[in-house]
Amino acid sequence: METRFRKKSQIIDIGFTAVAAVLSVGIMLYGIKHFGLAEAWPELVLNLCYIACLVMMALYFFRRLDSQRFNYWSSVFVGITVLLRDILFPPPLESYPLQLVCLTLSVMLLLLLTFFYARKDWKSYTKRNLWLLFIIDTAIAGLYNYVIYLNPINEYTNYMLTEIWIRPTLIYGLVACFVSEKER
């Protein structure tokens, strides 16, 4: 099977993303089984979007999906997860200013996804523009991570920490795909 990328660094970036995301999604699916579907059904919806991104990344890597379709559908699924997890059903935070910062960053991320990936000439974007998506999502995950560490540890803590970092991992892989596509 012919792969899309030739450089070892590109293959390592995509491989790292895939392995980390598959492990994270697997842990979350185990968490859904552990806590029950009645309590963890929102995580199942998010995981279906994450799995769709992983499948598209694999199809793109092995040249089974063209750049335009990969661009569009990965943007749609990441946007759905931002909308669901961070905007429509945000986790309750004890600090209102921190919750407002997270909501603002989430709206900014959703707008950037729409702006950068919904246009037809997406290959004209600079690397800095593409990496801005990853930086904003990492900042959101870092703030959520900070809030979780302020609260007492319980049986949900490990699953919440895992779930928070799945999307930045996927965005890292998606941006690495786009950056390498732009270089071609």
Disulfide bonds with the S-S distance in Angstrom:
none
